[in-house]
Structures are given as structure tokens and as C-alpha cells.
Amino acid sequence: MPPTSAVAAPSPEEIRAAVRGTYVAFAGCGLAFASWASRIPQVRDHLDLSPSRLGLVLLAIAAGSLVALPLAGPVVHRVGTRRTVAGMAVLLSAGMATIALGYPGGLVPVVIGLFVLGFATGAWDVAMNVHGALVEGHLGRSIMSRFHAGYSLGTVAGALVGAAMVALHVPVTVHLLLVAAVIALAVPRGARSFVQDGAGAEEAAAESAPRSALAAWREPRTLLIGVFVLAFAFAEGTGNDWVGVATIDGYGTPAVIGTLGFAVFLSAMTLGRWFGPPLLDRHGRVPVLRVLAALGIAGTLLFVFAPATPLAFVGAVMWGLGVSLGFPVGMSAGADEPRYAAGRVSVIASVGYCAFLAGPPSVGLLADHVTVLRALTSVAVLLGVAALITTSVTPPPEAAPAVRPLPVTADES
């Protein structure tokens, strides 16, 4: 029996528009992050930062995200995913502009800009994942990892554009201001097509209402998924932050090659996310993620200990493929019961983003003693932890679709 609600369920056309808008939100977030990450070596050199000091500077992103994430669930519940994503896109653009205009003058504007960027990304991340889970429910099939592939496509585009900007000697300020303008214009426009939050799920919500987002912090499965996401987030985030620097410093390559190494890592992760759903549907979450964790461990170790740069690039490919599905599957697992999705996704993201808090400084401090390249062996350790707790993402028996699935069309794939 279809759910009754004061809000009309979205039409198939509206769902398809929402799919496209969700891709824009994910891709825009990835583009913004990779654009900044692609210029980390130049900012580091301008500010004359050691690895440990660079790690502490990057900590500002994680600090901003960790402030935002616990607040994101209640905010999304109150103002909706559409307004949250649009507002955070504008705020992120302001943070990026602060970095672009401020870094020539010193470290303080960079730290402030990174904190704002991290805050905006944290709330944006929860909102777009909640909306992605809602759209996934309306479609009646797995698509979350493809939304994350959209994020990865955005990161690949950002990394490649960044490499071109470095090769053409375009100033960091000009590059980041252009990206900030694109994000501020494109993402709010894409968010206009989001479906109304809770459409088709109000009956289930009323059944349990009003459930506080704080209740999710007392759920063992939710917390364990958070640890699982933390391990994969550490592996992914460390690659994002350090692959370029490690390639340049560890293998003595020019800056352009280091940025291309970053792009290779992101490209592999994108491919894994785009082609992963059939594997998940056929074999299930747990077996697929265990195999990918093992691949990520092998790839990380190859990247670190390769005797030549080309083999290090092979390791970056394996590393990227290995970490590709961990974060999106963790988000989907948190949203297995749609009526609790906002609170659980907020909690899982909050725990997972602790990796972005601990990751940059821990890798940087370790690098001061064993070099940046050798410090990346910590990724293999965390992926080993993830492999041991993959059963946490098994769907609970009580989880059930909240809405009727739509017919599959080419527009949605």
C-alpha cells in the first residue's frame, strides 16, 4: 500500500531530474576539493612548510568538518537537503576565495579559509548523501556508489585542471578564484531539482517520530559502520592529501608528474565507484569490500616500496581501486532504513571524518622521522582494520524500501 502524505510523491521526471542534480552536487564537491589539493605543493613551497607543519595546516579542514558534522543531521532535518547543499556551496566558495586571496600574505588566511572549506564540506557531505539515499530509494536499486563516482569525476577534473594550471604557470590565486565562482553558480542551480525531503516516507517517519539524531550515537551497528568508514576515509584522505607530495619528494619527480600521480589515484577510485554496483548486487557488500581492502593494502605497499616511478603509479591505481567503495557503501549502510537516514549518516560521517582530523598530522609527524613515502604504510594498517569489520555493513533484516521503485532508464544509470 503506498504511503499517505500531505506531500505529493515525485513523478518519474522529477526523480530523473533529482538524479542529475545529485550528480552535480557530488561532482561539484569533488571539483572543489581536488582543485585545492592540486595546489597544495605550491602553497607549501610558498609558505615554506615542513611535512609536520603542512599536516597541521591541513588539520584545519578536518576541524571545520568535525564542527559541522554533528550539527548537519538536525540542520538537514530542519531546512532540507536542497537548502543545505546550496548554502554550503556558497560558503565553500567563500572559504576557497579566502585561501586564494590570503595565502600570499601568510599562513593565517589559509588556516581560516581551510576551516570554512571544511565546515561547508562537512554539512554538504551529509546533505547530499541523505538526498542520494532518498533518490536511491525512489529508484529501487543501488546507485549511491555512482553518485560517489560523480564526486570522484569531479576530483579527477579538478586534479587534471590543476595539473594544467601548474604546467601553464597560472597563479594559485587565479585558479582557485575561478573554481570558487564555478561552484557558487553551478551547485545551487543543480540543487533546485532535488526532490522534497521525506516525500513518500512520512508515514514511516510519523511511526517513529520524533526520533532525535542523538539516538543514533547509542546504536552499536551505526558506530561500527562509523569505524569502518573511518578506516576507508583515512586511506582515501591520505591518498588525496599525500600522493602528489609523496610522488614528488619520494621519487624526485617534477611537480607536474606529482599532480598526475594524484590524478591517477583519483581516476582509479572513480572507475571503482562507477563499475562497483554490479559487483555489490551480485556478490554482496562484505565479500566485495574484503577483496577491495586487500587490493588497497597491496597497492599502498607497492606505491611506497616501488623501485621505480611507473610501478608506483601502478600501486596508486590499486590503492585507488581498493578504497573506492568503502565510503559510499558505509553511507548506504547508514541509510538502510530511510526514516533514520539523516541522524545515522550524520553520526557515521562524524566518526569517519575523524580520519581527516588525525590523518594529515599523523602522516606529517611520521614523515618527519621516516619520510612522507614510508609514512603512507599507515594506510595498509587501517585497511586491515576495515577488512576485519566489514560485516557491520550487512543490511539489517528490518530494513525495507520506503518507496516504490521506478523503472530503470538510461537517464538514471
VEXVEX-61204 format. One record per residue (C-alpha): residue number from 1; x, y, z. Coordinates in steps of 0.5 Angstrom, whole numbers, m for minus. Example, Ala and Ser with C-alpha at 12.3 -4.5 7.8 and 13.67 -1.06 7.14 Angstrom:
REM VEXVEX-61204
{r 1 {25 m9 16}}
{r 2 {27 m2 14}}
REM end
This chain:
REM VEXVEX-61204
{r 1 {0 0 0}}
{r 2 {3 7 m2}}
{r 3 {5 11 4}}
{r 4 {0 17 5}}
{r 5 {3 24 6}}
{r 6 {1 31 5}}
{r 7 {7 32 0}}
{r 8 {6 29 m6}}
{r 9 {11 24 m9}}
{r 10 {15 26 m14}}
{r 11 {14 24 m21}}
{r 12 {19 20 m25}}
{r 13 {21 26 m29}}
{r 14 {22 30 m22}}
{r 15 {26 24 m20}}
{r 16 {31 23 m26}}
{r 17 {32 31 m25}}
{r 18 {34 30 m18}}
{r 19 {39 24 m20}}
{r 20 {42 29 m25}}
{r 21 {42 35 m19}}
{r 22 {45 30 m14}}
{r 23 {51 28 m19}}
{r 24 {52 36 m20}}
{r 25 {52 36 m12}}
{r 26 {57 31 m11}}
{r 27 {62 33 m17}}
{r 28 {62 40 m15}}
{r 29 {64 38 m8}}
{r 30 {70 34 m11}}
{r 31 {72 39 m16}}
{r 32 {73 44 m10}}
{r 33 {77 39 m6}}
{r 34 {81 37 m12}}
{r 35 {83 44 m14}}
{r 36 {85 46 m7}}
{r 37 {89 39 m6}}
{r 38 {92 40 m13}}
{r 39 {96 46 m11}}
{r 40 {98 44 m4}}
{r 41 {105 43 m6}}
{r 42 {106 50 m9}}
{r 43 {102 53 m3}}
{r 44 {107 49 2}}
{r 45 {113 52 m2}}
{r 46 {111 59 m2}}
{r 47 {110 58 6}}
{r 48 {116 54 7}}
{r 49 {112 49 11}}
{r 50 {116 42 13}}
{r 51 {112 36 13}}
{r 52 {109 36 20}}
{r 53 {107 44 19}}
{r 54 {104 42 13}}
{r 55 {100 37 17}}
{r 56 {98 41 22}}
{r 57 {95 46 17}}
{r 58 {91 41 13}}
{r 59 {88 39 20}}
{r 60 {84 46 19}}
{r 61 {80 42 14}}
{r 62 {78 37 19}}
{r 63 {77 41 25}}
{r 64 {72 45 21}}
{r 65 {68 39 18}}
{r 66 {68 36 25}}
{r 67 {65 42 28}}
{r 68 {60 42 22}}
{r 69 {58 34 22}}
{r 70 {55 33 29}}
{r 71 {50 39 27}}
{r 72 {49 37 20}}
{r 73 {43 32 22}}
{r 74 {39 37 25}}
{r 75 {40 42 20}}
{r 76 {38 38 14}}
{r 77 {32 35 18}}
{r 78 {30 43 19}}
{r 79 {32 46 13}}
{r 80 {32 40 8}}
{r 81 {38 38 3}}
{r 82 {37 43 m2}}
{r 83 {38 49 2}}
{r 84 {44 46 6}}
{r 85 {47 44 0}}
{r 86 {46 51 m4}}
{r 87 {48 55 2}}
{r 88 {54 50 4}}
{r 89 {57 51 m4}}
{r 90 {57 59 m3}}
{r 91 {60 58 4}}
{r 92 {65 54 1}}
{r 93 {67 58 m5}}
{r 94 {68 64 0}}
{r 95 {73 60 4}}
{r 96 {77 58 m2}}
{r 97 {77 65 m4}}
{r 98 {80 67 3}}
{r 99 {85 62 1}}
{r 100 {86 64 m6}}
{r 101 {87 72 m4}}
{r 102 {90 71 3}}
{r 103 {96 65 2}}
{r 104 {101 70 m1}}
{r 105 {101 74 6}}
{r 106 {102 69 10}}
{r 107 {99 63 14}}
{r 108 {93 65 18}}
{r 109 {88 67 12}}
{r 110 {90 60 9}}
{r 111 {88 56 16}}
{r 112 {82 61 16}}
{r 113 {80 59 9}}
{r 114 {81 52 10}}
{r 115 {77 52 17}}
{r 116 {71 55 13}}
{r 117 {72 50 7}}
{r 118 {72 44 12}}
{r 119 {66 46 15}}
{r 120 {62 47 9}}
{r 121 {64 41 6}}
{r 122 {62 37 12}}
{r 123 {55 39 12}}
{r 124 {55 39 5}}
{r 125 {57 32 5}}
{r 126 {52 30 10}}
{r 127 {46 33 6}}
{r 128 {48 30 m1}}
{r 129 {49 23 2}}
{r 130 {42 24 5}}
{r 131 {39 26 m1}}
{r 132 {43 21 m5}}
{r 133 {40 15 m1}}
{r 134 {33 18 m2}}
{r 135 {34 18 m9}}
{r 136 {36 11 m9}}
{r 137 {30 9 m5}}
{r 138 {26 12 m10}}
{r 139 {30 9 m16}}
{r 140 {29 2 m12}}
{r 141 {36 0 m14}}
{r 142 {44 1 m12}}
{r 143 {46 8 m14}}
{r 144 {50 11 m8}}
{r 145 {57 9 m11}}
{r 146 {56 12 m17}}
{r 147 {54 19 m14}}
{r 148 {61 18 m11}}
{r 149 {64 16 m17}}
{r 150 {61 23 m19}}
{r 151 {65 26 m13}}
{r 152 {71 22 m16}}
{r 153 {70 25 m23}}
{r 154 {70 32 m20}}
{r 155 {76 31 m16}}
{r 156 {79 28 m23}}
{r 157 {77 34 m27}}
{r 158 {80 38 m21}}
{r 159 {87 35 m21}}
{r 160 {87 35 m29}}
{r 161 {86 42 m29}}
{r 162 {90 43 m23}}
{r 163 {96 40 m27}}
{r 164 {95 44 m33}}
{r 165 {95 50 m29}}
{r 166 {101 48 m26}}
{r 167 {104 47 m32}}
{r 168 {102 53 m35}}
{r 169 {104 57 m29}}
{r 170 {98 60 m27}}
{r 171 {98 63 m21}}
{r 172 {94 59 m15}}
{r 173 {90 66 m13}}
{r 174 {87 66 m20}}
{r 175 {86 58 m21}}
{r 176 {82 58 m14}}
{r 177 {78 64 m15}}
{r 178 {76 61 m22}}
{r 179 {74 55 m19}}
{r 180 {70 58 m13}}
{r 181 {66 62 m18}}
{r 182 {64 56 m22}}
{r 183 {62 52 m15}}
{r 184 {58 58 m13}}
{r 185 {54 59 m19}}
{r 186 {53 51 m21}}
{r 187 {52 47 m15}}
{r 188 {46 52 m12}}
{r 189 {43 51 m19}}
{r 190 {43 44 m19}}
{r 191 {40 43 m12}}
{r 192 {34 46 m15}}
{r 193 {32 40 m18}}
{r 194 {33 36 m11}}
{r 195 {26 32 m9}}
{r 196 {23 35 m3}}
{r 197 {26 31 3}}
{r 198 {22 26 6}}
{r 199 {17 25 0}}
{r 200 {14 18 0}}
{r 201 {17 17 7}}
{r 202 {13 21 12}}
{r 203 {8 15 14}}
{r 204 {15 11 17}}
{r 205 {17 18 20}}
{r 206 {11 19 24}}
{r 207 {11 12 26}}
{r 208 {18 13 30}}
{r 209 {17 21 31}}
{r 210 {20 25 33}}
{r 211 {27 21 34}}
{r 212 {33 25 36}}
{r 213 {39 25 32}}
{r 214 {43 24 38}}
{r 215 {40 17 39}}
{r 216 {44 14 33}}
{r 217 {50 15 38}}
{r 218 {48 10 42}}
{r 219 {47 5 36}}
{r 220 {53 0 36}}
{r 221 {52 m2 29}}
{r 222 {52 5 27}}
{r 223 {58 7 31}}
{r 224 {62 0 28}}
{r 225 {60 3 21}}
{r 226 {63 9 23}}
{r 227 {70 6 25}}
{r 228 {69 2 18}}
{r 229 {68 9 14}}
{r 230 {74 12 19}}
{r 231 {79 7 16}}
{r 232 {77 8 9}}
{r 233 {77 15 10}}
{r 234 {84 15 13}}
{r 235 {86 11 7}}
{r 236 {82 16 2}}
{r 237 {84 22 5}}
{r 238 {91 20 6}}
{r 239 {92 19 m2}}
{r 240 {88 25 m3}}
{r 241 {93 30 1}}
{r 242 {100 26 0}}
{r 243 {100 22 m6}}
{r 244 {102 28 m10}}
{r 245 {107 31 m5}}
{r 246 {110 23 m4}}
{r 247 {111 22 m11}}
{r 248 {115 29 m12}}
{r 249 {119 28 m5}}
{r 250 {120 20 m5}}
{r 251 {121 19 m13}}
{r 252 {124 26 m14}}
{r 253 {119 28 m20}}
{r 254 {117 35 m22}}
{r 255 {111 38 m20}}
{r 256 {107 36 m26}}
{r 257 {109 29 m25}}
{r 258 {107 29 m18}}
{r 259 {100 32 m19}}
{r 260 {99 27 m25}}
{r 261 {100 22 m20}}
{r 262 {95 25 m16}}
{r 263 {90 25 m22}}
{r 264 {92 17 m23}}
{r 265 {90 15 m16}}
{r 266 {83 19 m17}}
{r 267 {82 16 m23}}
{r 268 {82 9 m21}}
{r 269 {78 11 m15}}
{r 270 {73 14 m20}}
{r 271 {73 7 m24}}
{r 272 {72 3 m18}}
{r 273 {66 7 m16}}
{r 274 {63 7 m23}}
{r 275 {63 0 m24}}
{r 276 {62 m3 m17}}
{r 277 {55 m3 m16}}
{r 278 {54 m10 m20}}
{r 279 {59 m13 m16}}
{r 280 {56 m11 m10}}
{r 281 {49 m13 m13}}
{r 282 {52 m20 m15}}
{r 283 {57 m22 m9}}
{r 284 {54 m17 m3}}
{r 285 {58 m12 1}}
{r 286 {62 m16 5}}
{r 287 {66 m20 0}}
{r 288 {67 m15 m5}}
{r 289 {70 m10 1}}
{r 290 {74 m15 4}}
{r 291 {77 m16 m3}}
{r 292 {78 m9 m4}}
{r 293 {81 m8 2}}
{r 294 {86 m13 1}}
{r 295 {88 m10 m6}}
{r 296 {88 m3 m3}}
{r 297 {93 m6 2}}
{r 298 {98 m9 m4}}
{r 299 {97 m2 m8}}
{r 300 {99 2 m2}}
{r 301 {105 m2 0}}
{r 302 {107 m2 m8}}
{r 303 {107 5 m8}}
{r 304 {111 6 m2}}
{r 305 {116 1 m4}}
{r 306 {116 1 m12}}
{r 307 {124 1 m14}}
{r 308 {121 6 m20}}
{r 309 {116 11 m21}}
{r 310 {112 7 m26}}
{r 311 {111 2 m21}}
{r 312 {109 7 m16}}
{r 313 {104 9 m21}}
{r 314 {101 2 m21}}
{r 315 {101 2 m14}}
{r 316 {97 8 m14}}
{r 317 {92 5 m19}}
{r 318 {91 m1 m14}}
{r 319 {90 4 m8}}
{r 320 {85 8 m11}}
{r 321 {81 2 m13}}
{r 322 {82 m1 m7}}
{r 323 {79 5 m3}}
{r 324 {73 6 m8}}
{r 325 {67 3 m5}}
{r 326 {69 4 3}}
{r 327 {66 11 4}}
{r 328 {60 10 m1}}
{r 329 {58 3 2}}
{r 330 {58 6 9}}
{r 331 {54 12 7}}
{r 332 {49 7 4}}
{r 333 {49 2 10}}
{r 334 {47 8 15}}
{r 335 {41 10 10}}
{r 336 {39 3 10}}
{r 337 {33 5 14}}
{r 338 {31 12 11}}
{r 339 {27 14 16}}
{r 340 {33 15 21}}
{r 341 {38 16 15}}
{r 342 {40 24 17}}
{r 343 {42 22 24}}
{r 344 {45 16 22}}
{r 345 {49 19 16}}
{r 346 {51 25 21}}
{r 347 {54 20 26}}
{r 348 {58 16 21}}
{r 349 {60 22 18}}
{r 350 {62 25 24}}
{r 351 {66 19 26}}
{r 352 {69 18 19}}
{r 353 {72 25 19}}
{r 354 {76 24 25}}
{r 355 {81 20 20}}
{r 356 {81 27 17}}
{r 357 {83 30 23}}
{r 358 {88 25 25}}
{r 359 {91 23 18}}
{r 360 {94 29 16}}
{r 361 {98 31 22}}
{r 362 {100 24 24}}
{r 363 {102 22 17}}
{r 364 {106 29 17}}
{r 365 {109 28 24}}
{r 366 {111 21 22}}
{r 367 {114 23 16}}
{r 368 {119 28 20}}
{r 369 {122 21 22}}
{r 370 {121 16 16}}
{r 371 {120 21 10}}
{r 372 {113 22 7}}
{r 373 {113 16 3}}
{r 374 {115 11 8}}
{r 375 {109 14 13}}
{r 376 {104 12 8}}
{r 377 {105 5 10}}
{r 378 {100 7 16}}
{r 379 {94 6 10}}
{r 380 {95 m1 10}}
{r 381 {94 m2 17}}
{r 382 {88 2 17}}
{r 383 {85 m2 11}}
{r 384 {87 m8 15}}
{r 385 {82 m6 21}}
{r 386 {77 m5 16}}
{r 387 {77 m12 13}}
{r 388 {76 m14 20}}
{r 389 {70 m11 21}}
{r 390 {66 m11 14}}
{r 391 {60 m15 17}}
{r 392 {58 m8 20}}
{r 393 {55 m6 13}}
{r 394 {51 m12 12}}
{r 395 {44 m9 12}}
{r 396 {39 m10 18}}
{r 397 {34 m15 17}}
{r 398 {28 m10 19}}
{r 399 {31 m5 13}}
{r 400 {26 m4 7}}
{r 401 {25 0 2}}
{r 402 {21 7 4}}
{r 403 {18 8 m3}}
{r 404 {16 4 m10}}
{r 405 {22 3 m15}}
{r 406 {22 7 m21}}
{r 407 {23 3 m28}}
{r 408 {30 3 m30}}
{r 409 {32 8 m36}}
{r 410 {39 10 m39}}
{r 411 {38 17 m36}}
{r 412 {39 14 m29}}
{r 413 {45 10 m30}}
REM end
